[in-house]
Structure formats: C-alpha cells, structure tokens
Amino acid sequence: MEKKDNMPMWVFLAFSSINTRSGALWLIGASALFTLYCIPFVKYFQDSSWIGKVFLIDDWSWFAAMVAITGWYWFSLKWIDNNLKWEEVKSK
C-alpha cells in the first residue's frame, strides 16, 4: 500500500502490506479468532487437563491486547472505506 497524503499514519501502519479489502477482512477475521483463543479458559475449566494443553493462556492480558489490535484494524478499514477507495490504495 502506498501512503497517501491524507492518510493517517495509524491507518498506513495497519495495512502497509495489504492491498485489497478482502485481505484486510482476512486479517481482521484472523485477529478476531485469535482474540477468542486468548480468553483464559484454563481458569474456568480447571478439571479438564486437555484445556490446559490446548489453551495455554492463563490471564486476560493477551485478550485485552488482541481486542485493542482487532479494533485498530477495524477502525483502519472503516477509515479507508470512508475516505479512499481500495483501488487507490493498491501499489502500482
């Protein structure tokens, strides 16, 4: 993605290597899935040993960070949708 003059730095950093809206949606979807993975299920299902092996996160810090990152990607997508067209964003 090329940085346009009117594009904020936070939008450019979010999608600096993504040139299409579908690529941005894939990134947001993957971030949302990882956000759900970051819920500390270990604290709530302590009797199941397999949950401790599959879900390794045992505090809320990763979940909080992933919510913020997913929100950043979502707001960046909305900024590009409202201010630029994705065809203008593509590198030439």
C-alpha positions as CSV (number, residue, x, y, z in Angstrom):
1,M,0.0,0.0,0.0
2,E,1.2,3.4,-0.8
3,K,0.8,6.1,1.8
4,K,-1.4,8.9,0.5
5,D,-1.0,12.5,1.8
6,N,-4.3,12.5,3.6
7,M,-3.9,9.0,5.2
8,P,-3.1,8.9,8.9
9,M,0.0,7.0,9.9
10,W,-2.1,4.6,12.1
11,V,-4.1,3.5,9.0
12,F,-1.0,3.1,6.9
13,L,0.7,1.0,9.6
14,A,-2.3,-1.3,10.0
15,F,-2.4,-2.2,6.3
16,S,1.0,-1.4,5.0
17,S,1.4,-4.7,3.3
18,I,-2.3,-5.3,2.4
19,N,-3.6,-4.0,-0.9
20,T,-7.2,-5.3,-1.0
21,R,-10.3,-5.0,1.1
22,S,-10.6,-8.8,1.2
23,G,-7.1,-9.1,2.5
24,A,-7.9,-6.6,5.3
25,L,-11.0,-8.6,6.1
26,W,-9.0,-11.8,6.4
27,L,-6.6,-10.0,8.7
28,I,-9.5,-8.8,10.9
29,G,-11.1,-12.2,10.9
30,A,-7.8,-13.9,12.0
31,S,-7.3,-11.3,14.7
32,A,-10.9,-11.9,16.0
33,L,-10.3,-15.7,16.1
34,F,-7.1,-15.2,17.9
35,T,-8.8,-12.9,20.3
36,L,-11.3,-15.7,21.2
37,Y,-8.4,-18.1,21.6
38,C,-6.8,-15.6,24.2
39,I,-9.7,-16.0,26.6
40,P,-8.2,-17.7,29.7
41,F,-10.3,-20.9,29.6
42,V,-7.8,-22.6,31.9
43,K,-9.2,-20.5,34.8
44,Y,-12.7,-21.7,34.3
45,F,-12.2,-25.3,33.3
46,Q,-9.6,-26.5,35.8
47,D,-10.8,-30.1,35.9
48,S,-10.1,-30.7,32.2
49,S,-6.4,-31.4,31.6
50,W,-6.7,-31.1,27.8
51,I,-7.9,-27.5,28.1
52,G,-4.6,-26.6,29.8
53,K,-2.7,-28.2,26.9
54,V,-4.7,-26.5,24.1
55,F,-5.3,-23.1,25.7
56,L,-2.0,-22.1,27.1
57,I,-3.0,-18.5,28.1
58,D,-3.9,-18.1,31.8
59,D,-4.5,-14.4,32.2
60,W,-6.5,-11.6,30.5
61,S,-3.6,-9.5,29.2
62,W,-3.4,-11.2,25.8
63,F,-7.2,-10.9,25.4
64,A,-7.1,-7.2,26.1
65,A,-4.2,-6.6,23.7
66,M,-6.0,-8.6,20.9
67,V,-9.2,-6.6,21.4
68,A,-7.3,-3.4,21.0
69,I,-5.4,-4.7,17.9
70,T,-8.6,-6.0,16.3
71,G,-10.3,-2.7,17.0
72,W,-7.4,-0.9,15.4
73,Y,-7.6,-3.0,12.2
74,W,-11.4,-2.5,12.1
75,F,-11.2,1.3,12.5
76,S,-8.5,1.5,9.9
77,L,-10.7,-0.5,7.5
78,K,-13.6,1.9,8.1
79,W,-11.3,4.9,7.6
80,I,-10.2,3.6,4.2
81,D,-13.8,2.7,3.3
82,N,-15.0,6.2,4.1
83,N,-12.0,8.3,2.7
84,L,-10.3,6.3,-0.1
85,K,-11.2,3.6,-2.5
86,W,-9.3,0.3,-2.2
87,E,-8.3,0.7,-5.9
88,E,-6.5,3.9,-4.9
89,V,-4.7,2.1,-2.1
90,K,-3.1,-0.6,-4.3
91,S,0.6,-0.2,-5.1
92,K,1.5,0.4,-8.7
